[in-house]
Every structure is written in structure tokens, then in C-alpha cells.
Amino acid sequence: MFRSALPLACTGLALLAAPALAEPARDLGITVAPLGAYVLQGDAEVGRTVGYSAGLGWAYRKPGAVLEVGGHLASSRHLTEVTPMSVRVVPLGDTRVRPFLGVGASLLVPHSRPQPVAPDALGSRVLQVGFELCGGVGLELGENLFLSAEARYQNFSARGNPFSGERQNLRSTFLGLGMRL
């Protein structure tokens, strides 16, 4: 009985493993965005901070899917902001021009502290938590290369509590070149 059960079990395992082998390849896109600009706006008392930024972004999706998971890391002389994960809708799927809209959770780390005489929107917190709305478009240049343009709106707490009523917003735009791995 053991001799017939072993081939039967191996055949069953092979059938269960076959769909996993036939699954389409996944798609990871990495974008380097050396051209970026941002405006961090606080309340009327602290004003705003503006500057140039550079970023690194990523997006992961299956071919043909209308949803993808992405994120980014951007840094400038004044601040670093990161969205480890955002969920994005890509309504056109696999086309040469691929617009997207997304939402995610963000973190902001200011590098410099405001002067007591001239405070700015960076605030006094070391780590600020907020949310992100993003939109952009990718333009396929070849089989594995693409151009990417993205705009983001991020809203952060100006206090330690992420649900605080004192908020500040960060608006940024990036232009970059990406590669599919």
C-alpha cells in the first residue's frame, strides 16, 4: 500500500505546484528621480519651507493588473520623507502611457531646526506621521525603461499625535527615469 501512495502523493503535489509555475512574472519598477521640488506649508505663524529634492521610488504589480503597491523615499537639505507603502490604481493597465492615483501613509523627518527668531514649517518634532495622496504618469520608452512624473500631497501632524488638529502639508513633484526588474 505504501508503494502506491508515494507516487500518488508526488503526482498530487506536482499538480498543486503547476499553477504556481505557470503564474505570470511579477513586475518591479525602480525609479530614480533627480528632479524634484517641494513646498512644506505650516500654519500662518510658521509659514512655509521650499526647496529642491531627489527621490527613489518603487512599484510592484503583476502584468495586466489595475492595482499596484508602491512607495518612495525623497530627501533634500531640509527634510527626508518616506512613504513605505501606498496602494495605487492604474486604470489603463499595461499601456504605453500609464497614469495612476494612490494613497498611503507617510513619515517626515526634518534635518534642521528653526531658529527661535524665524520659525519655519519644519516644526520641532523629530518624526512626523501623516498620509499621502499621489498621482502620476509613466511613459514606456522601451521594454524595461520608462519616464515617470509624479505629484504628491502629504498631510502631517505638527504635534506628536498623528491625529492632532495642527497640521502641515507637503506638496511635491518629481521627474525621473525608471527601470523594470
C-alpha positions as CSV (number, residue, x, y, z in Angstrom):
1,M,0.0,0.0,0.0
2,F,2.9,2.4,0.8
3,R,4.3,1.8,-2.7
4,S,1.2,3.1,-4.4
5,A,0.6,6.0,-2.0
6,L,4.0,7.6,-2.7
7,P,3.6,8.0,-6.5
8,L,0.0,9.2,-5.9
9,A,1.2,11.9,-3.4
10,C,4.0,13.0,-5.7
11,T,1.5,13.4,-8.6
12,G,-0.8,15.4,-6.3
13,L,2.0,17.7,-5.2
14,A,3.1,18.2,-8.9
15,L,-0.5,19.2,-9.8
16,L,-0.7,21.7,-6.9
17,A,2.7,23.2,-7.8
18,A,1.9,23.5,-11.6
19,P,-0.3,26.7,-11.3
20,A,2.4,28.4,-9.3
21,L,4.9,27.7,-12.1
22,A,2.6,29.0,-14.8
23,E,1.8,32.2,-12.9
24,P,2.9,35.4,-14.8
25,A,6.1,37.1,-13.9
26,R,5.8,39.9,-11.4
27,D,6.9,43.4,-12.3
28,L,9.1,45.6,-10.0
29,G,9.8,49.1,-11.2
30,I,12.5,51.2,-9.6
31,T,12.6,55.0,-10.4
32,V,15.4,57.4,-9.7
33,A,14.0,61.0,-9.7
34,P,16.8,63.5,-9.5
35,L,14.5,66.4,-10.3
36,G,12.1,67.3,-7.5
37,A,10.7,70.3,-5.8
38,Y,8.6,70.7,-2.6
39,V,6.7,73.2,-0.6
40,L,6.1,72.5,3.1
41,Q,3.3,74.7,4.4
42,G,2.6,75.1,8.1
43,D,0.1,77.5,9.8
44,A,0.2,81.2,9.3
45,E,2.6,81.6,12.3
46,V,5.4,79.4,11.0
47,G,5.0,79.9,7.2
48,R,6.5,77.7,4.7
49,T,9.7,76.0,3.6
50,V,10.5,75.4,-0.1
51,G,13.4,73.5,-1.8
52,Y,14.7,71.0,-4.2
53,S,14.6,67.3,-3.6
54,A,15.7,64.0,-5.1
55,G,14.0,60.7,-4.7
56,L,13.9,56.9,-5.2
57,G,10.6,55.2,-5.9
58,W,9.4,51.7,-6.4
59,A,6.2,50.0,-7.7
60,Y,5.3,46.3,-7.8
61,R,2.4,44.8,-9.8
62,K,1.5,41.8,-11.9
63,P,1.3,42.4,-15.6
64,G,-2.3,43.3,-16.6
65,A,-3.3,44.3,-13.0
66,V,-5.0,47.6,-12.3
67,L,-3.7,47.8,-8.7
68,E,-0.1,48.1,-7.7
69,V,1.8,48.7,-4.5
70,G,4.5,51.4,-4.5
71,G,6.4,53.7,-2.3
72,H,9.2,56.3,-2.3
73,L,12.0,57.9,-0.4
74,A,12.8,61.6,-1.0
75,S,15.4,63.8,0.6
76,S,16.5,67.4,0.5
77,R,18.8,69.6,2.5
78,H,15.9,70.3,5.0
79,L,13.9,67.1,5.2
80,T,13.5,63.4,4.4
81,E,10.1,62.0,3.7
82,V,9.2,58.4,3.0
83,T,6.1,56.5,2.1
84,P,7.0,52.8,2.7
85,M,3.8,51.6,1.0
86,S,1.0,53.2,-1.0
87,V,-1.8,51.4,-2.9
88,R,-2.2,52.8,-6.4
89,V,-4.9,52.4,-9.1
90,V,-3.6,52.1,-12.6
91,P,-6.8,52.2,-14.6
92,L,-5.3,51.6,-18.1
93,G,-3.3,48.6,-17.1
94,D,-0.5,47.6,-19.5
95,T,-0.3,50.5,-21.9
96,R,2.5,52.7,-23.1
97,V,1.2,55.7,-21.1
98,R,0.2,54.6,-17.6
99,P,-1.5,57.2,-15.3
100,F,-2.0,56.2,-11.6
101,L,-3.7,57.5,-8.4
102,G,-2.7,56.3,-5.0
103,V,-3.0,56.7,-1.2
104,G,-0.6,55.7,1.6
105,A,0.9,56.5,5.0
106,S,4.0,58.8,5.2
107,L,6.8,59.8,7.6
108,L,8.6,63.1,7.6
109,V,12.0,63.7,9.3
110,P,13.2,67.3,9.4
111,H,17.0,67.7,9.2
112,S,17.3,71.3,10.5
113,R,15.6,73.1,13.4
114,P,14.1,76.5,13.0
115,Q,15.8,79.5,14.6
116,P,13.8,81.0,17.5
117,V,13.7,84.3,15.8
118,A,12.4,82.9,12.4
119,P,10.5,79.7,12.8
120,D,9.6,77.7,9.7
121,A,7.2,74.9,8.8
122,L,9.7,72.2,9.8
123,G,8.5,72.4,13.4
124,S,10.1,70.9,16.5
125,R,9.2,67.2,16.1
126,V,11.8,64.6,15.1
127,L,9.4,62.3,13.4
128,Q,6.0,63.4,11.9
129,V,3.4,60.9,10.7
130,G,0.8,61.6,8.0
131,F,-1.0,60.4,4.9
132,E,-0.3,60.8,1.2
133,L,-2.3,61.3,-1.9
134,C,-0.3,60.8,-5.1
135,G,-0.8,60.9,-8.8
136,G,1.4,60.5,-11.8
137,V,2.1,59.0,-15.2
138,G,4.6,56.7,-16.6
139,L,5.7,56.7,-20.2
140,E,7.2,53.4,-21.5
141,L,10.4,54.1,-23.5
142,G,11.3,50.5,-24.3
143,E,11.0,47.0,-22.9
144,N,12.4,47.9,-19.5
145,L,12.8,51.7,-19.3
146,F,10.2,54.3,-18.6
147,L,9.9,58.0,-17.7
148,S,8.0,58.9,-14.6
149,A,6.3,62.1,-13.4
150,E,4.6,62.2,-10.0
151,A,2.9,64.8,-7.9
152,R,2.2,64.2,-4.1
153,Y,0.2,65.8,-1.4
154,Q,1.1,64.8,2.1
155,N,-0.5,66.0,5.3
156,F,1.5,65.6,8.5
157,S,0.7,66.3,12.2
158,A,2.6,69.3,13.6
159,R,2.5,67.7,17.0
160,G,3.3,64.3,18.5
161,N,-0.2,62.9,18.0
162,P,-0.8,61.9,14.3
163,F,-4.5,62.9,14.7
164,S,-3.7,66.4,16.0
165,G,-5.7,69.3,14.6
166,E,-2.5,71.2,14.0
167,R,-1.4,70.1,10.5
168,Q,1.1,70.9,7.9
169,N,1.1,69.9,4.3
170,L,3.8,69.0,1.9
171,R,3.3,69.3,-1.9
172,S,6.0,67.9,-4.1
173,T,6.6,67.0,-7.8
174,F,9.3,64.6,-9.2
175,L,10.5,63.7,-12.7
176,G,12.6,60.6,-13.1
177,L,13.8,57.6,-15.1
178,G,12.8,54.1,-14.2
179,M,13.7,50.5,-14.9
180,R,11.8,47.3,-14.6
181,L,13.5,44.4,-12.9
